[in-house]
Amino acid sequence: MSDLLERLRGRGWRMTSQRRVVAEVLDGEHVHLTADEVHVRAAAKLPEISRATVYNTLGELVSLGEVIEVSTDGRAKRYDPNAHRPHQHLVCSGCGAIRDVRPQGNPLSDLPAEERYGFTVEAVEVTYRGVCPSCSA
């Protein structure tokens, strides 16, 4: 069983066949699919699943904190099931591919006190940008 499915079962989330398929599609490392990509893959496993069901399920997963919504450069939102392991993203400026990365250090402490302007910093989002090997070839 996937990590996401295990987390959802642990929360007592009602596991319909449609919800299960969406969770299965999102399973894996470096998964950052758009809602339409999730729908296409889910429909391959469960042809009767509707686009609305996929969008609603993704919205629920985001609300539960089990999936992260990732936006980069005005492109379509992508859904990342790696919600419980701190990480940042590396994005290809050519094709838009996204990889999870875990840089050394603590980005929360990297912001000097004088640059916080009295804010209590709770979270940091860092996006690294570059060109992937496929686009640079």
N, C-alpha and C positions, 0 to 999 in steps of 0.2 A: 504494500500500500504506500502511496506517495506521502511525503511530508505534509503537503497541504491537506490531503484527505484525512490524515491522522489528526491534524490540528482541528479541522472542522468537526470531525466525529467527537473529539474531546470537548468541544464547545456545545455539543448536542444539536448541531445544525441539521435540520431535516434534509436528508440526502435523497432527493428525487433522482431519477435517471438523468434528467437534464442537468441538474447541478453537479452530479457526479462526473458527467462527460466534460463539463467546463473545467472542473478542478483537475481532471486527468490531462486535459490539453495544456493547462498551465504548469504541469509538473516538470521539473528539471532544472538544471543549472543554466544561467544566462538566458532565461526565458523573458522576452520583452515583446509580446505580441500585441497587435492592435485588436480592437473588438471585432473587426471584420475578419482578421486572421483567425481569431478564436472561433468565430462562427463557422468559417470554412472547415477548419479541422474538426470541430464538434459535429458538424453535419455529415462529415465522412464517417463518423462512428455512429451517429444517431440522426438519420436523415430528416426526421420530423421536427428537429429542434429549430425554433424560430430565432430570427435575429433579435427580436424584442426580449426573448427569454435570456439570450446571451448577455445583452446589455444590462438587463435587470440583475442577473446573477453577478456580473462584474461589479455593478454598483453596490450590491450587498456585501461582496467580498472586500471592497474598499472600505465601506462603512464599518465592517467588523475589524478592520486593521489586519486582515489576512493577506491582502494584496495591495501593492503600492501602485498608484497611478503616476506614470512618468511622462512628462512633456519635455520635448527638446526641439528648439528652433521652429515652433509653430507647426510641427508635423503632427500627425494623428497621435492621440494619447496611446501609451503602451501600458501594459499591465505586467507587473513584476511580482511573482509569488514569494520572492526572497525578502519578506517583510520583517522577519524576526532576527536577521543577522545584519548588523551594521555594515554598510557598504556604500560606495559611491559608484558613479557610472562613467564609462569611457565610451564616447560616441564618435562614430566615423562621420566626418563632414561630407563624404562622398555619397555613400549608400544609406547612412543612418543606422548602421548596425550598432547595437549596444551590448557592452560587456560589463558585468559586475566586477569591481575592483575593490581591494581592501588596502589602501595605503597605510604606511607606518605612521605612528603618532596619533594624536587626538586633535581633530580639527576644532573641537569646542574650545580647547585651551590655546589654540594658535592665534586667536584674535586678542591682541593686547587690550588691557583694561581701558586705556585711553581711547580706544576705537569702539568701545561698546556703548558709549553715550548713556550710561546708566541702565542699559537693557540687561535683563537676565537672559542670557542666551540658553535656549533649550534644545535647539537642533541646528544642524548644519547640512546643507546640500551642496556638494561640489560636483561639477561635471567637467571631466577631462575631455578634450576634443583633439582629434587627430585624423589621420587617414589609415584605414585598415590595409592589410597586405593585399587584398583583392583589388582595392581601388588604386593602390600605388603601383600595381604591376603594369 
